[in-house]
Amino acid sequence: MEKKWYIVHTYSGYENKVKKALEERIKNSKKSELFGDILVPSEKVVEVVKGERKTTSRKFFPGYILIRMVLNEETWHIVRKTPKVTGFIGEGRKPLPISDKEVKEIITHMQEGTLKPRPKVQFAKGDNIQIIDGPFSNFVGIVEEVKQEKGRLRALVSIFGRPTPIELEFLQVKKI
């Protein structure tokens, strides 16, 4: 039988604990050959806390984990009866597998986040912001352009009563 990827719904915030509990249950059941990887989809994010850059981990599918396994009655029960697991994604007792392509996209997203952490807050044109770092600290403005790939934005800030465009890093501003 071929192992396929399935999405398991968990209590939000317990994804890593569920992963550890599942690994332990699989080991104790002596059915390891029927299971593969267990992933908690997360990425690294950067934020400024008290003036210092801090890198943390953020789950991009809170409340869900991915598990690669051969689905049968026994493996279904091992996963389903794990504490803090609410069920599989699918119809009742018939979980639906996800494609390898979708899993590769998730893994790529995770690896990109590890190599280049993303800012914790996302900005869009028209957002009101306050500058929290740099020579224009405490000025307020409106986002005019967002350069997501560079982690920068251009905002219009009122200086001497005139709107002035300023280019800033995401970490230099906060939404208001």
SETI-598855 format. One line per 8 residues: number of its first residue (from 1); for each residue x, y, z of C-alpha. Coordinates in steps of 0.02 Angstrom, whole numbers, plus 50000, padded with zeros to 5 digits. Example, Ala and Ser with C-alpha at 12.3 -4.5 7.8 and 13.67 -1.06 7.14 Angstrom:
2
1> 50615 49775 50390 | 50684 49947 50357 $
# end
This chain:
176
1> 50000 50000 50000 | 50057 50175 49959 | 50077 50311 50090 | 49978 50468 50057 | 49969 50638 50140 | 49819 50680 50248 | 49770 50836 50345 | 49729 50811 50528 $
9> 49630 50941 50625 | 49693 50975 50802 | 49656 51096 50942 | 49733 51262 50891 | 49897 51291 50983 | 49925 51105 51016 | 49996 51058 50846 | 50172 51019 50910 $
17> 50106 50922 51060 | 49993 50820 50945 | 50142 50784 50832 | 50244 50719 50980 | 50097 50618 51046 | 50068 50542 50874 | 50251 50495 50855 | 50245 50410 51025 $
25> 50082 50317 50986 | 50151 50259 50818 | 50310 50196 50901 | 50212 50104 51036 | 50090 50027 50911 | 50236 49948 50816 | 50157 50008 50654 | 50295 50131 50604 $
33> 50307 50056 50430 | 50131 50120 50393 | 50175 50300 50438 | 50292 50429 50363 | 50327 50611 50404 | 50220 50720 50515 | 50229 50907 50477 | 50172 51060 50572 $
41> 50167 51191 50433 | 50256 51344 50504 | 50370 51484 50450 | 50493 51602 50532 | 50433 51781 50557 | 50526 51936 50613 | 50453 52069 50725 | 50520 52214 50828 $
49> 50491 52193 51014 | 50551 52333 51128 | 50667 52397 50993 | 50748 52228 50957 | 50721 52114 50808 | 50651 51948 50862 | 50627 51793 50754 | 50484 51679 50802 $
57> 50391 51535 50723 | 50213 51558 50658 | 50100 51418 50601 | 50021 51460 50434 | 49884 51329 50454 | 49841 51345 50641 | 49748 51193 50703 | 49811 51076 50566 $
65> 49954 50955 50541 | 50002 50847 50392 | 50036 50662 50407 | 50097 50539 50277 | 50025 50366 50305 | 49941 50212 50235 | 49758 50233 50278 | 49670 50083 50350 $
73> 49555 50053 50499 | 49700 50028 50620 | 49801 50182 50567 | 49642 50287 50564 | 49610 50240 50747 | 49790 50275 50799 | 49779 50452 50733 | 49597 50486 50775 $
81> 49612 50429 50957 | 49765 50538 50992 | 49725 50670 51124 | 49687 50844 51052 | 49649 50773 50878 | 49475 50820 50820 | 49479 50724 50656 | 49538 50712 50478 $
89> 49491 50830 50337 | 49368 50735 50228 | 49198 50656 50236 | 49162 50573 50402 | 49268 50415 50417 | 49337 50436 50240 | 49485 50559 50247 | 49533 50637 50082 $
97> 49718 50632 50037 | 49804 50788 49970 | 49918 50785 49820 | 50108 50776 49828 | 50110 50940 49731 | 50015 51028 49870 | 50131 50956 50002 | 50285 51010 49903 $
105> 50215 51188 49895 | 50191 51187 50085 | 50367 51119 50115 | 50440 51249 49995 | 50346 51385 50088 | 50417 51320 50253 | 50596 51315 50184 | 50583 51491 50112 $
113> 50525 51553 50283 | 50676 51472 50364 | 50799 51548 50240 | 50719 51720 50237 | 50602 51756 50383 | 50448 51855 50337 | 50385 52007 50432 | 50250 51963 50558 $
121> 50131 52099 50496 | 50078 52114 50315 | 50041 52284 50240 | 49927 52341 50099 | 49905 52503 50003 | 49800 52625 50104 | 49846 52556 50276 | 49874 52686 50412 $
129> 50045 52664 50493 | 50154 52738 50628 | 50342 52742 50608 | 50424 52660 50761 | 50607 52663 50711 | 50726 52782 50624 | 50736 52971 50603 | 50548 52987 50571 $
137> 50499 52892 50728 | 50322 52932 50791 | 50267 53005 50624 | 50107 52934 50551 | 50070 52903 50368 | 49976 52805 50237 | 50050 52659 50139 | 50067 52707 49956 $
145> 50160 52554 49889 | 50210 52384 49959 | 50366 52292 49900 | 50332 52122 49978 | 50484 52032 49908 | 50602 52166 49978 | 50512 52186 50144 | 50492 52373 50113 $
153> 50352 52497 50085 | 50331 52678 50030 | 50222 52787 50138 | 50161 52965 50126 | 50205 53057 50285 | 50158 53237 50323 | 50318 53337 50350 | 50296 53525 50373 $
161> 50116 53506 50316 | 50162 53423 50150 | 50142 53239 50104 | 50316 53168 50080 | 50353 52992 50016 | 50470 52892 50127 | 50534 52716 50095 | 50539 52608 50252 $
169> 50569 52428 50303 | 50419 52332 50369 | 50505 52321 50538 | 50513 52511 50552 | 50323 52533 50552 | 50168 52467 50637 | 49985 52472 50584 | 49872 52592 50679 $
# end
